[in-house]
Amino acid sequence: MRAHALARANGRTSGALVAGVGALVGFVVLAVTVGRVESVGLTRMEPARPVQSLALRVEDAADGSIALREAGEGALVATVRPGEDNFIRATLRGFAQGRLRAGLSREVPFTLTRFDDGALRLDDPLTGRSVDLGAFGPSNFGAFARLMPAREPCPAAGSCPNALSPAESVLGVAR
């Protein structure tokens, strides 16, 4: 058998082959580094701003329905009867069970937030759990969207009366 002349010479790997492989690896590392540093091929989007927030308190009723109330004034937002809006019921039950397992209070409201890109997110400020409601499809998204009717878009950044300040959105504080 005859070994390839470039690959082996007298049982040893050719220096030209090693140099070529080293140069190729070096080029790939350099190309990836430059691409990452310069963001070549990456798309960056501005993070969505919260424009509307609703603090929701959940109350169980004797007939199996749940009342969703605005936490500040106690105004009834919606009543979810047994067999209706099962996505709302299951999502809130999951959040409540998370609190129960952690031994946390039921009194602190959940926060439903609408963003300037139309997204909705449900947050539990006690457990830190957060759910992007758009991930569950349009009908499930719509179930929560009905709880918070869209308001007029904010004309400019910082001028929306129902928008959360950056500190409020980070801390999970709701109005």
N, C-alpha and C positions, 0 to 999 in steps of 0.2 A: 504494500500500500504506500502511496505517495502522499505526504501531507501537503496541504496548500502552502505555497511558498511565503505568502504574506502572513499567514496565521502562525506558522511554526518554522523555526529554523533550528535544527539540532535539538528538538524537544523543548524549546523555549518559545514563549510568546514574543512576537515581533514588537519591537519598540514603536514602529510606525502605527501598528494597530492600537496599542495602549495609548499613544498620543492622540490618535483620532477619536477614540472613545472618550478620553478625558476632555478633549476640546468640545465634543458634542454635549457632554453633560454640563460643562461650564457654560456653553451658550444657552442651553435650556434654563439653567438656574438664573442666569443674567436676564433672559427674556421674561421669565415669570416675575422676577423681582421688579424690573422696570414696569411691567404691565400692572402689577399691584400698586406700586408707589404712584404711578401716573393715572391710575384708574382706567386703563385702556379696556374698553369693552364692557365697563360696568355702568349701570344706570342707577342714578341716585334720585330718590324722590324725597321731597320735603315731608316730614312727618305731619300727619293730619292733626289739626287743632280741634280741641273740644269746643263745641259751640252751644251745647244745651245739656243740662244734666237734671236728673230726677232721682231724688233719694226715695227709695221704696221700702216701706215697712210691710211685712207679710203677716196676715192674721188668719188663723184657721177658724172656720165656723163649724157649728154642730152638724150641719147638713152635708159636710164634706167639701164645701166650697172654700175658696180662699179669697180674702179681700186684700187688694193691693192698695195701699194708702200712701199719699205723699207724706213723707216723714215730718216735715216742718209744721204744716197746718192740719194734718190728718185727713185731708180731703180724699174721698174715695176716687181712685184712678180707674179701677176695674174690679169686677168680681169674676173669678174663674170657677165655674160650676163643674161638678164631677162629669167627666167625659168630654169636656170642652177644653180647647187650648192645651192639649196634653204636653206640648213642648214647653210652654211656660211653666206648667205644673212640675214637670220632671226636672227642668233646669233649676228652679227655685228649691225643689226638694233636695237636689244634689248639693246645692250651696248650703242649705240648712243642715244637712247631715254632716257636712264637713265641719261646720261649727260645733255641732253636737259631739263629734268624735274628739275635737280639740278642747272641749270643755269651755267654749266661748259663749258670750251672751247672744241671745236672740234679739235683743233690743236695738242693736246698731243696724241702721238700714243698709240695704244693698244700693248700689249706685248704677243707674242706667245712663249712659253717656252717648250723645250723638256727636259725630265729628263732621268737620266741614267737607269731607269727601263722601258723606252719606252713610258712613259705617256706624254701627251701633255696638257698644260693648257693655257687658254686665260685669260689675266688679264687686267683690266682697272685701271691704277695707280691713276687716279683722284677720282673715286668712291669707289675704294677698292673691286669692284666686281671681282670674279674669277670663272672660269668654268673649271672643269675637263672634257676634251672633250671625254675621254674614257667612260664616263657615258652614252653616247648617242648611243652606238653601233658602230660596226666596220666600217660601210659605212660612217657614219657621222664623226667618228674619222679620217678616210682616207681622207675625203675632206680637213680637215685642215692639215693633215700630208703631203699632196702634196705641200703645201705652203712652207714647210721647209724640204727639202730632208735630210735624215739622213746622218750624217758624220761618219767618222771612230770613233769607240769607243775610249775613252780616255785611254791611257795605264796605267796611275796611277792617283790617286787623286791629283788635283792641277796642272796637266800637260796638260789639255785640253785647246787649244787656244781660244775656243769659250765658255768656261764655265764661269758662273757668279761667282764672289766672294760671300762669305756669306753676305757681306754688300749690294751688288747689288741685291741679291735675296730677301733680306728682304725689301729693299727700293723700289724694283720694277724698278730699273734702267736698261735700256737695252743698248746694244752696237750697 
